[in-house]
Amino acid sequence: METFTIALLLFGALAGGFVSGLAGFGTALMALGIWLYVLPPSLAVPLVLICSVIAQTSTLPSMWKSFDLSLVWPFLIGGLIGVPIGTTLVASADPKVFKLSVGVLLLIFSSALYFNKKQFAVTFGGRIADGVVGFAGGILGGLAGLSGPLPILWANIRGWNKHERRGIFQLFNFTVLATALVLQTVSGLVAFKVVWLAMVAFPGTLIGAWLGARVYHALSDKHFGDVVLGLLFLSGATLVWNSVSAF
């Protein structure tokens, strides 16, 4: 493997781990924008799932007290139903279209949250709406390890604070992504090369998650949101630019 490829693997793992440790989600949002330059979706997606589970597991103990199962269970049920659907779509994903779609999703997601300056506390749809959002997150989790964006956006609309979002969606992401990884492995979508790639990315993921968790505890609600949105927007813009120039 070329030195440039290894460097991008480590950089993507560090960036993805950092955002996951900081926000409780985001390994795919950051790492895919980097890894898809040198890896096809068939390798990048399962690698993201592995690194996501590693990052989530490493920070899980320090966030356990903020979990609220009464809020998270509808998302878990919907997410677990959606994961198999997303998994079946992996093999047919076109690399260029896939990269462009992920980039556009990042831009829409980060922009929507940035312009949402007012604090909402919308209760529309109740647990059913939460389950539907979890279902959509499960599909994206199975497809690309992107289980976080839609639920996190929905959490903003619901008016949950920093600690509630972090606790709820770390458990959601961990469950959905671990399930997606198992399904992809059973379906034969995880090539042996992915295991080797995961070993290369492992140190960067752990270091990034540790650093992100430390920064998380030091940030206010406002600074927490600003840092995450800035990182997501930059990743999305870069990925869209790369995808458009490839056509």
BELDAJO-V171500 format. One record per residue. N is the residue number from 1. RES is the residue in one small letter. SS is DSSP state (H for helix, E for strand, L for the rest). PHI is phi in whole degrees, 0 to 359 (none if undefined). NEAR is the number of other ideal C-beta (glycine too) atoms within 8 Angstrom. Layout:
[[N/RES/SS/PHI/NEAR] [N/RES/SS/PHI/NEAR]]
This chain:
[[1/m/L/none/4] [2/e/L/292/5] [3/t/H/299/5] [4/f/H/297/7] [5/t/H/295/9] [6/i/H/297/10] [7/a/H/298/8] [8/l/H/291/12] [9/l/H/298/14] [10/l/H/293/12] [11/f/H/296/10] [12/g/H/296/16] [13/a/H/295/17] [14/l/H/295/12] [15/a/H/294/14] [16/g/H/294/20] [17/g/H/296/21] [18/f/H/297/14] [19/v/H/294/18] [20/s/H/296/18] [21/g/H/294/18] [22/l/H/282/15] [23/a/H/246/14] [24/g/L/85/15] [25/f/L/200/15] [26/g/L/112/15] [27/t/H/302/16] [28/a/H/293/14] [29/l/H/301/17] [30/m/H/270/16] [31/a/H/291/16] [32/l/H/298/17] [33/g/H/296/15] [34/i/H/255/12] [35/w/H/291/14] [36/l/L/290/15] [37/y/L/288/7] [38/v/L/236/8] [39/l/L/230/10] [40/p/L/285/6] [41/p/H/305/12] [42/s/H/298/10] [43/l/H/260/12] [44/a/H/294/13] [45/v/H/295/15] [46/p/H/296/15] [47/l/H/296/15] [48/v/H/299/16] [49/l/H/298/13] [50/i/H/298/12] [51/c/H/292/17] [52/s/H/296/15] [53/v/H/296/12] [54/i/H/298/13] [55/a/H/296/17] [56/q/H/297/14] [57/t/H/296/8] [58/s/H/293/11] [59/t/H/256/16] [60/l/H/303/10] [61/p/H/301/5] [62/s/H/285/6] [63/m/H/252/13] [64/w/H/302/7] [65/k/H/293/5] [66/s/H/269/9] [67/f/L/290/11] [68/d/L/228/9] [69/l/H/295/6] [70/s/H/291/5] [71/l/H/266/9] [72/v/H/273/13] [73/w/H/299/8] [74/p/H/296/11] [75/f/H/294/16] [76/l/H/296/13] [77/i/H/298/10] [78/g/H/297/17] [79/g/H/296/18] [80/l/H/293/11] [81/i/H/286/10] [82/g/H/281/18] [83/v/H/304/16] [84/p/H/300/9] [85/i/H/295/11] [86/g/H/297/16] [87/t/H/298/14] [88/t/H/291/8] [89/l/H/271/11] [90/v/H/299/14] [91/a/H/296/7] [92/s/H/263/5] [93/a/L/285/12] [94/d/L/282/6] [95/p/H/306/9] [96/k/H/291/9] [97/v/H/295/8] [98/f/H/298/12] [99/k/H/298/13] [100/l/H/295/12] [101/s/H/297/8] [102/v/H/296/15] [103/g/H/297/17] [104/v/H/298/10] [105/l/H/300/12] [106/l/H/298/17] [107/l/H/295/12] [108/i/H/296/8] [109/f/H/299/15] [110/s/H/292/13] [111/s/H/293/9] [112/a/H/299/9] [113/l/H/290/12] [114/y/H/294/8] [115/f/H/279/6] [116/n/L/274/9] [117/k/L/278/3] [118/k/L/276/4] [119/q/L/278/4] [120/f/L/258/9] [121/a/L/216/6] [122/v/L/288/7] [123/t/L/249/6] [124/f/L/305/5] [125/g/L/84/7] [126/g/H/55/7] [127/r/H/293/6] [128/i/H/295/8] [129/a/H/297/10] [130/d/H/300/14] [131/g/H/294/12] [132/v/H/295/10] [133/v/H/296/13] [134/g/H/297/17] [135/f/H/299/12] [136/a/H/296/11] [137/g/H/296/20] [138/g/H/294/18] [139/i/H/298/13] [140/l/H/293/15] [141/g/H/293/19] [142/g/H/291/18] [143/l/H/282/12] [144/a/H/218/14] [145/g/L/73/13] [146/l/L/260/14] [147/s/L/284/16] [148/g/H/279/15] [149/p/H/308/13] [150/l/H/295/11] [151/p/H/298/15] [152/i/H/292/14] [153/l/H/299/11] [154/w/H/295/11] [155/a/H/297/12] [156/n/H/297/12] [157/i/H/294/9] [158/r/H/290/10] [159/g/L/88/9] [160/w/L/288/9] [161/n/L/277/7] [162/k/H/305/8] [163/h/H/288/7] [164/e/H/295/12] [165/r/H/300/13] [166/r/H/297/13] [167/g/H/294/14] [168/i/H/297/15] [169/f/H/274/16] [170/q/H/292/15] [171/l/H/293/11] [172/f/H/298/16] [173/n/H/297/15] [174/f/H/301/12] [175/t/H/293/11] [176/v/H/295/18] [177/l/H/289/15] [178/a/H/295/9] [179/t/H/295/12] [180/a/H/299/16] [181/l/H/296/13] [182/v/H/298/8] [183/l/H/295/12] [184/q/H/293/15] [185/t/H/293/10] [186/v/H/297/6] [187/s/L/281/7] [188/g/L/78/5] [189/l/L/271/11] [190/v/L/259/9] [191/a/L/288/8] [192/f/H/301/5] [193/k/H/299/7] [194/v/H/297/12] [195/v/H/298/8] [196/w/H/294/8] [197/l/H/298/12] [198/a/H/295/11] [199/m/H/295/7] [200/v/H/293/11] [201/a/H/279/15] [202/f/H/307/11] [203/p/H/299/8] [204/g/H/296/14] [205/t/H/296/17] [206/l/H/295/12] [207/i/H/296/10] [208/g/H/298/18] [209/a/H/296/16] [210/w/H/296/12] [211/l/H/295/11] [212/g/H/299/16] [213/a/H/296/13] [214/r/H/294/9] [215/v/H/294/12] [216/y/H/306/12] [217/h/H/294/6] [218/a/H/267/5] [219/l/L/268/10] [220/s/L/280/5] [221/d/H/304/8] [222/k/H/293/6] [223/h/H/294/8] [224/f/H/303/13] [225/g/H/294/10] [226/d/H/296/8] [227/v/H/296/11] [228/v/H/296/12] [229/l/H/295/11] [230/g/H/297/9] [231/l/H/295/12] [232/l/H/294/15] [233/f/H/296/13] [234/l/H/299/8] [235/s/H/296/14] [236/g/H/296/17] [237/a/H/297/11] [238/t/H/296/10] [239/l/H/292/16] [240/v/H/296/12] [241/w/H/300/9] [242/n/H/295/12] [243/s/H/292/12] [244/v/H/295/8] [245/s/H/291/6] [246/a/H/278/7] [247/f/L/284/5]]
